């Protein structure tokens, strides 16, 4: 079973080598690694080229943002399973893709937990995000499986279509709604931390980003016929706070 991993990047010279090493160290052998760069002006692509033995496809061209670049990667993927690894994140350990393959037999999708870490110290954990207990009805509260832990069969993406360009932050939420709305879509939660995420990304960028995120979530819910509202979305924050305590 081939697993395609997509990393999109732009001026990621400070972090992308950690990401590349993380993929290179995976014990599972049948990996197609696709790196999509949006015309970086720093040394990002020189670093990527050093890992030609790990990177299967390296695209360097202008894109229309994060989700457009993800779409390019998914369209290039030839694996049975597709996952996204951000250019400032790393796998928790070298067994992650093996865990994906072991658990996705006979189903459409697996997902797990992630951790948020200090930007300059991936040994210092700040918050844990558990995907445990996710159900479709929780989408109305803005609760979803951790997107960086999501591994999906490629044919499911063929049914949903690509990431919507209508959203700046919440297109991953919108994609999860569409995936989990597919007829007979089967998924499994793996009780393990898959990814170490650096704090400071677009969707963790403070109050302004959170307001925009929630506005986009509300729009996606309306477009997908899910009843939601600001009160429901605010009800997810106590669970988020627990992630700072139980980490």
C-alpha positions as CSV (number, residue, x, y, z in Angstrom):
1,X,0.0,0.0,0.0
2,X,1.4,3.3,-1.1
3,X,1.0,6.4,1.2
4,X,1.3,9.9,-0.3
5,X,2.4,12.7,2.0
6,X,1.9,16.2,0.8
7,X,3.9,19.2,2.2
8,X,3.2,22.7,1.0
9,X,5.7,25.4,1.7
10,X,6.6,29.0,1.1
11,X,9.8,30.6,2.6
12,X,10.1,27.7,5.1
13,X,13.9,27.6,5.4
14,X,13.8,27.7,9.2
15,X,11.6,24.6,9.7
16,X,11.4,22.5,6.6
17,X,14.5,20.5,7.1
18,X,13.0,19.1,10.3
19,X,9.9,18.2,8.3
20,X,11.9,16.5,5.6
21,X,14.0,14.5,8.2
22,X,10.8,13.4,9.9
23,X,9.5,11.9,6.6
24,X,12.9,10.4,5.8
25,X,13.0,8.6,9.1
26,X,9.7,6.8,8.8
27,X,10.1,3.0,9.0
28,X,7.3,2.4,6.4
29,X,9.0,2.1,3.0
30,X,6.3,2.7,0.4
31,X,5.9,6.5,0.8
32,X,5.4,9.0,-2.0
33,X,6.5,12.4,-0.7
34,X,5.2,15.4,-2.6
35,X,6.5,18.9,-1.8
36,X,4.7,21.9,-3.4
37,X,6.5,25.2,-3.1
38,X,4.9,28.5,-4.0
39,X,8.1,30.2,-5.4
40,X,10.0,30.7,-2.2
41,X,12.6,33.4,-2.2
42,X,14.7,32.0,0.6
43,X,16.7,28.7,0.7
44,X,13.7,26.4,1.1
45,X,14.1,24.7,-2.3
46,X,17.8,24.3,-1.9
47,X,17.1,22.4,1.3
48,X,14.4,20.3,-0.3
49,X,16.8,19.3,-3.1
50,X,19.2,17.9,-0.5
51,X,16.5,15.3,0.2
52,X,16.0,14.0,-3.4
53,X,16.2,10.5,-2.0
54,X,13.1,11.2,0.1
55,X,11.1,13.7,-2.0
56,X,9.3,11.9,-4.9
57,X,7.8,15.1,-6.5
58,X,9.1,18.6,-6.0
59,X,6.9,21.4,-7.5
60,X,8.1,25.0,-7.6
61,X,5.4,27.3,-9.0
62,X,3.1,30.2,-8.0
63,X,0.0,29.2,-6.2
64,X,-3.1,31.0,-4.8
65,X,-2.4,30.2,-1.2
66,X,-2.2,27.2,1.2
67,X,-5.3,25.3,0.1
68,X,-4.5,25.8,-3.6
69,X,-1.1,24.2,-3.0
70,X,-2.7,21.4,-1.1
71,X,-5.0,20.7,-4.0
72,X,-2.0,20.5,-6.4
73,X,-0.4,18.0,-4.1
74,X,-3.5,15.8,-3.9
75,X,-4.0,15.9,-7.6
76,X,-0.4,14.7,-8.1
77,X,-0.7,12.0,-5.5
78,X,-0.7,8.4,-6.8
79,X,-0.8,6.6,-3.4
80,X,-3.7,4.6,-2.0
81,X,-3.7,6.9,1.1
82,X,-3.1,10.7,1.2
83,X,-2.1,12.8,4.2
84,X,-0.9,16.4,4.8
85,X,2.2,17.3,6.8
86,X,2.8,21.1,7.2
87,X,6.2,22.5,6.5
88,X,6.7,23.6,10.1
89,X,5.5,20.3,11.7
90,X,7.1,16.9,12.2
91,X,5.9,13.4,12.9
92,X,5.8,12.4,16.6
93,X,8.1,9.4,15.9
94,X,9.2,7.2,13.0
95,X,6.3,4.7,13.3
96,X,3.4,7.0,12.3
97,X,2.9,5.9,8.7
98,X,3.2,2.3,9.7
99,X,0.4,2.9,12.2
100,X,-1.7,4.5,9.4
101,X,-1.3,1.5,7.2
102,X,-1.9,-1.0,10.0
103,X,-5.2,0.7,11.0
104,X,-6.7,1.7,7.7
105,X,-7.4,-1.7,6.3
106,X,-10.9,-2.0,5.1
107,X,-11.9,1.6,6.0
108,X,-11.7,5.0,4.4
109,X,-9.9,7.2,6.9
110,X,-7.9,7.2,10.1
111,X,-7.2,10.1,12.5
112,X,-5.4,10.6,15.8
113,X,-4.1,13.3,18.2
114,X,-1.6,16.1,17.8
115,X,0.4,18.2,20.1
116,X,1.3,21.9,20.0
117,X,4.9,22.8,20.9
118,X,7.1,25.8,21.4
119,X,8.1,27.3,18.1
120,X,11.8,26.9,18.7
121,X,11.7,23.8,20.9
122,X,9.8,20.7,19.8
123,X,10.5,19.0,23.1
124,X,8.4,21.6,25.0
125,X,4.7,20.7,24.7
126,X,2.2,23.5,25.3
127,X,-1.1,21.8,24.5
128,X,-2.6,18.5,23.5
129,X,-5.4,18.1,21.0
130,X,-7.3,14.9,21.3
131,X,-9.5,13.7,18.5
132,X,-11.0,11.0,20.7
133,X,-14.8,11.1,20.9
134,X,-15.3,12.8,17.6
135,X,-18.7,12.3,16.0
136,X,-20.3,14.0,13.0
137,X,-22.8,15.9,15.3
138,X,-19.8,17.7,17.0
139,X,-19.0,19.5,13.7
140,X,-21.9,21.9,14.6
141,X,-19.7,23.0,17.6
142,X,-16.6,23.4,15.3
143,X,-15.0,20.2,16.8
144,X,-13.2,18.1,14.2
145,X,-10.5,15.4,14.1
146,X,-7.0,17.0,14.0
147,X,-6.4,17.8,10.4
148,X,-2.7,17.0,10.4
149,X,-3.5,13.5,11.7
150,X,-6.0,12.8,9.0
151,X,-5.1,10.1,6.4
152,X,-7.7,9.4,3.8
153,X,-8.1,7.0,0.8
154,X,-7.4,8.9,-2.4
155,X,-10.8,7.8,-3.9
156,X,-12.6,9.6,-1.1
157,X,-10.9,12.9,-2.3
158,X,-12.1,12.0,-5.8
159,X,-15.7,12.0,-4.5
160,X,-15.5,15.1,-2.4
161,X,-13.6,17.3,-4.7
162,X,-10.7,19.5,-3.7
163,X,-10.2,22.0,-0.8
164,X,-12.5,25.0,-1.2
165,X,-10.9,28.3,-2.1
166,X,-13.7,30.2,-0.4
167,X,-11.9,29.9,3.0
168,X,-8.6,31.3,4.2
169,X,-8.4,29.2,7.4
170,X,-11.3,26.8,7.6
171,X,-11.1,24.9,4.3
172,X,-9.8,21.9,6.2
173,X,-12.9,21.9,8.4
174,X,-15.1,22.2,5.3
175,X,-13.2,19.3,3.7
176,X,-13.8,17.1,6.8
177,X,-17.6,17.9,6.7
178,X,-17.6,16.8,3.1
179,X,-15.6,13.6,3.7
180,X,-17.6,12.5,6.7
181,X,-20.8,13.2,4.7
182,X,-19.9,10.6,2.1
183,X,-22.2,7.6,2.0
184,X,-20.8,4.7,4.0
185,X,-17.7,6.6,4.9
186,X,-15.8,4.6,7.6
187,X,-13.2,6.0,9.9
188,X,-11.1,4.9,12.9
189,X,-9.5,6.9,15.7
190,X,-6.0,5.9,16.7
191,X,-5.2,6.8,20.3
192,X,-1.7,8.2,19.6
193,X,-0.1,11.6,19.0
194,X,0.8,11.7,15.3
195,X,2.2,15.2,14.8
196,X,4.1,17.8,16.7
197,X,2.9,21.2,15.5
198,X,4.7,24.5,16.1
199,X,2.6,27.2,17.7
200,X,2.2,30.3,15.5
201,X,0.4,28.9,12.4
202,X,-2.4,30.7,10.6
203,X,-5.2,29.0,12.6
204,X,-3.5,29.5,16.0
205,X,-2.7,33.2,15.4
206,X,-4.6,34.8,18.3
207,X,-8.0,36.4,18.8
208,X,-8.4,37.9,15.3
209,X,-7.6,34.5,13.6
210,X,-10.0,32.7,15.9
211,X,-12.8,35.1,15.1
212,X,-12.2,34.6,11.4
213,X,-11.9,30.9,11.8
214,X,-15.3,30.7,13.5
215,X,-17.0,32.9,10.9
216,X,-15.7,30.5,8.2
217,X,-16.8,27.5,10.2
218,X,-20.3,28.9,10.5
219,X,-20.4,29.6,6.7
220,X,-19.3,26.0,6.0
221,X,-21.9,24.6,8.3
222,X,-24.6,26.6,6.6
223,X,-23.4,25.5,3.1
224,X,-23.4,21.9,4.2
225,X,-26.8,22.0,6.0
226,X,-25.5,21.7,9.5
227,X,-27.2,23.8,12.2
228,X,-24.7,25.8,14.2
229,X,-24.3,29.2,15.8
230,X,-21.9,31.3,17.9
231,X,-23.1,29.8,21.2
232,X,-22.4,26.3,19.9
233,X,-19.0,27.2,18.7
234,X,-18.0,28.8,22.0
235,X,-19.0,25.6,23.8
236,X,-15.8,23.9,22.4
237,X,-13.4,26.2,24.2
238,X,-13.5,24.4,27.7
239,X,-12.3,21.3,25.9
240,X,-9.5,23.3,24.4
241,X,-8.5,24.6,27.8
242,X,-8.3,21.1,29.1
243,X,-5.6,20.4,26.4
244,X,-3.3,22.8,28.3
245,X,-3.7,20.9,31.5
246,X,-3.7,17.3,30.3
247,X,-0.8,17.4,27.9
